[in-house]
Each structure stands twice: as C-alpha cells, then as structure tokens.
C-alpha cells in the first residue's frame, strides 16, 4: 500500500520516535502516480480509490495490460453524512474504472457472518 503518511517525530526526553500530528507527505492528484513510481519503479496492476484526487492514480494503472482500477463509492444509507459524491464526481464519471457501491455491493464483498 502506498499513500499519504503521518510524520514521525523524535521525542528527546523519552528517547523515542513517535507518530506526530502532521503529514510527512500528502499524496493527492498527480502526486500519486509519481509516489507509486518512486516506491516500486513500475506501473502497478491494481489501484483503489474513493475520490477525485485518486483519478490520476486510477488512470495511471489502466495503462498496464492486466490492470484493475477500483473506485469505492460511499453511497451507503447508514452514513452520518450524505453519500460521498461531493469530491468524487470526476472519479465516478471516469471511463474504465470499476465502481464498487458500498450500498449495493459491500455485502457481496464482505458477507455478514453466519
């Protein structure tokens, strides 16, 4: 998994390295394919996202001959907030991306225990 990361801090008093409260780097938009390339040095076969900021990564993966670009559409009715369409409009309309609906598909992917 490649993505944004919380920064680390050195606590001199405790002589420990700990997670801080800021990002070390934030992968979003065109930075995503660049970060992927710097980490693995090739085009991956799978990418999964949930927003417009993931479109460059999802498109980058599509150039691999056996790729799968997945978009998780947070449209489940039990959310405290409205469906996660705002900020995902471009991703939902992007060609060649397989959309997984949390409302319609999630129970198929993660069935309830018997």
C-alpha positions, -999 to 999 in steps of 0.1 A, spaced: 0 0 0 14 34 -10 -2 66 2 0 96 25 19 92 57 18 108 91 51 123 100 74 109 127 89 130 155 118 123 178 110 128 215 144 136 230 131 134 266 117 99 261 144 90 236 116 76 213 104 80 177 67 86 176 40 94 151 33 131 150 1 150 143 10 163 108 15 146 75 51 138 64 37 139 28 2 140 13 -4 120 -18 -32 135 -39 -39 141 -75 -9 140 -99 15 132 -70 0 97 -66 15 82 -98 48 99 -90 49 85 -55 40 50 -68 68 51 -93 94 62 -68 83 34 -44 81 4 -68 96 16 -101 68 2 -123 32 6 -132 10 -14 -107 -18 -37 -118 -43 -26 -91 -53 7 -77 -82 15 -54 -95 50 -45 -126 69 -34 -123 105 -47 -113 129 -75 -78 130 -61 -74 93 -70 -82 97 -107 -46 102 -118 -35 71 -100 -65 51 -113 -58 62 -149 -20 55 -145 -28 19 -136 -50 15 -166 -20 16 -190 -9 -18 -176 -23 -46 -199 -39 -65 -170 -49 -37 -148 -79 -31 -124 -89 4 -113 -114 3 -84 -134 32 -71 -152 27 -38 -185 47 -39 -195 56 -4 -233 57 -10 -244 36 19 -276 48 36 -263 43 72 -238 71 69 -239 101 93 -231 123 64 -246 124 29 -233 100 2 -196 106 -6 -204 120 -41 -191 155 -34 -154 154 -42 -159 122 -62 -179 135 -92 -150 132 -117 -139 98 -104 -175 85 -107 -176 96 -144 -141 85 -154 -140 58 -181 -127 23 -175 -129 25 -137 -148 -3 -119 -171 12 -92 -179 -6 -61 -211 6 -44 -210 3 -6 -248 3 -6 -252 -23 -33 -220 -44 -34 -204 -43 1 -224 -73 14 -212 -94 -16 -176 -84 -9 -179 -87 29 -208 -110 37 -223 -109 72 -210 -138 94 -234 -167 95 
